């Protein structure tokens, strides 16, 4: 039979680890939510890659 007393340091460390884990989970949820909204609204999914994009040229012509 082993006697194990939990030290205060372990409880504080667990609390900090839990806080960091929840913060990371919240960040992942926000990024996931923004991604879902972007895909569902059908916004432009083209990336900026220094090349000609006809979709942007057509939209720019419509504003004039």
Secondary structure, DSSP 8 states (H G I E B T S, - for coil): -------HHHHHHHHHHHHHHHHHHHHHHHHHHHHHHHHHTT-------SS--HHHHHHHHHH-
